[in-house]
């Protein structure tokens, strides 16, 4: 506040002295940091590291601004829960244990390259190898360890149960099912995992397949009968 002060009996003649006071009180300098981070991340405020959820914590910055005043900053930090990146391995199927998330399966043997169209909670390998999954919850992501799959055998196209002809094929071929006691399901994918064709509860013994619109290369035919899976290699010439 502004005002006056009277100093009595000052100086060599013991006179009174009147001093006028003009005082400008600056408003308090305040601020806030409100943030949400992923588990394992942290923020640094005024040299202090924060990596757990806090509400109303304060940091005082001294001698800041043009008038060298102190500033008080309030910190409100939310740390998202840790993502479960464990995987259940029931070869050849892998299942991410974190539910309610987004998923992208990776080929660890191919520099962790994403596997096309494999974005479900479960992934069934068509070839032996090592696989991992990126799990995303909200804006946070984490990656599992690589899981080894060794139980997949690519059978050449001949057996007592299934025959495929012609193979190699120019596009049209027949899957002949013999000695089957129940309906079967099948999928045809590229080696990269892209789904080309699938059907469930097939009861006919002869299945006609048309790959004439597909590129030349190797395709994988997976036939599932009950709990049994067989994988066959199809060569498209």
N, C-alpha and C positions, 0 to 999 in steps of 0.2 A: 504494500500500500504506500501511497505518497503521504507526506506530512512534514512536520518540523520538529527539531529537537533544540532545546535551549541549554547551553553549557554555561553555568554560573561561575563567577570569580575566576576567569581564566586570563592568562597573559600577565605581564608585569604590573598592570594597573588594576587587576582583579575585576575586569569588566565581564559583563555577560556576553555570550556569543550565540547567535541563532543560526542553526544549520538547516537548510531545506533538503529533504530527502525525496528523491524521485526513484522509485524501485519498480522494475518490471519483472514480474515472476512468470517465467516461461511455463507453458503447459507440460505435464509429464510426458515423456517419450515412451510409448508402449507399442507393442506389436504382438503378432501371434504366428505360430507355425502349426498348421493343421495338415496332417499327411497320413496316408495309408501305404504301408510297404509290405512286401512279401516276407515270409519267414526266412531268416538267414540274412536279410538285408539290414541296413542301418542308416541313420542320418547323423550328421555332426552339427551341433549348434553351439557356438561360442566355445569350441574346443571339447565339448562333452559329446560322447557317442551314445546314441539312444538306439536300442535294438529290441525293446519290449514295449508293450502298450502302456502309455501314460496319459493322464488327463490333468491339466492345470500345473504341470511342472514349469518352473520359471528359470530364466537365465538373465543375468544383468550384464549389459555391455557398458563399460565405463568410458567416459570422455569421448562420446561420439557426437557427430554433427558439428555445425559451425560454432556452437556455443560450448562445446565440450561437456555436454550434460550426460548423465547416465540414462540408459534405456533398458526397460524391462520387457522381455519377450516371453510369452506364455506358449508352452509346447503341449499340443494334443496329438498324440501319435497312436495309430492303430496298426498292429502287426497281425496280418492274416494267419490263420492256422496253418500248420505244416501240412503239405500234401503227402499222402501215402503213396510212395513210389515202389512199394513191394509188388511183386508179380507172382501169381500162382502158376507153376509149370506142370501141366499135365500133357506132356509131349504127345502129339505135335502142337497142342493148343496152349497158348499163353493168355492169362487173364489178369488185367490190372485190378488191384484190390481197392483202389479209390473209386467210389461210385459218384455219380452226378457230375462228371467232368467231361472234358473233350480229350481225345486221344489221337496220337499219331505214332504208328509203329515204324521202327527204324531197322535197317539192315546194318548191324555192327561190322560185318565183314566187308561192307562197301562204303567205308568212311561215314557210317551213321546216316546214310541216305534214306530219306523218307520212302516208305513202300506205298506205291500208288493205291488209293482207294481203301487202305487199311486204317480206318479211323474209328473202329468200334472198340468197345471195352475188351473184347477178346480177339485174338489173332491166331489163325491156324497156319502153320508153316507148310509150304509145299516142297521145300528142299531143306536139307540139313544146314545148320548154320547157327549164328548168334544174333539175337534180336533184343531190342529194347523198345521202350515206349516213352514218349513225351506226354505227361499228364498236365492239363491246364484247367485250373479252377479260377473263374473270374479273370483277373489280369495277371495271375501268377502261374508260372510253369516250372516243372522240374522233370528230370529224366531219370528213369530207372537204370539199374545195372543191366548189363547184357546177360541174357539167358541163353543157354546152349540147348539146341535141339539136335538130337542124333537119331531119333527113331523113325525118320522118314526115309523110306526106300522108294526110289523111282524104278518101277518095274517096266521092262520092255513089253510091248503090246502083244502079249500072248500068254494065256493061262487057261486052266480048265474052267474058270468062272467067266472070264471076260476075254473077248477077242475084238480087235479093232482093225478094220480093213476098208480101203487100202491105207497103209501107213508105211512110208510117207504118202501124203495125199495132196492133190491139187486144190482141195477145198472141201469136197463132199466126201464123207466117210460114214461108216456104220459102226455103232457100238452094239455088239451082240452079247447079251447077258444069258448065261446058262447056269442051271443048277442053283438058282436063287429061290429062296423060300419066302421072301417078303419084299415089299416095295423098297426101292432104292432111291437115293438122291445123287445128283452129280453136279459138278461145277467144272467149267473150263476156264483157265486163266492163262495169261501170259507169264513168262518167267519173272517179270517185274511185279506180278500180283494183280494186274488189271483183270477184272471179271469180264469174260467174253460171253458166257452162256451158263445158265443154271436151270435145274428142274428138280422138283421134289415129288416124292411118292410115285415114282415111275414103276409101272407094273408090266409094261410091254417088254418083250425079250430083244427087240431090235429098235435101236434109236438112231434116227438119221440126223446127222449134224452137218451144217453148212458153214464153212469158214472161208468161202470164196471172197468175202468182202474184207477179210483180215490180211494183215501183212504176212509175208513169208517168214518162217522162223519156227521155234519150238514152243509148244503149248503144253500145259499140264492138265490132265483129266483126273479129277478126284471123284471116286465112287464110294459112297457111304451106304453100308448095309448094316442096320442096327448100330452096334458099337465098333464095327470094323470099317477101316478106311484103307483104300488102295489108290495108289497114284500111278498114272501111266503117262508116258511121254508121246506126244503127237507132233509129227514133223509136217509142217505146211510148206510145200514146195512152190 
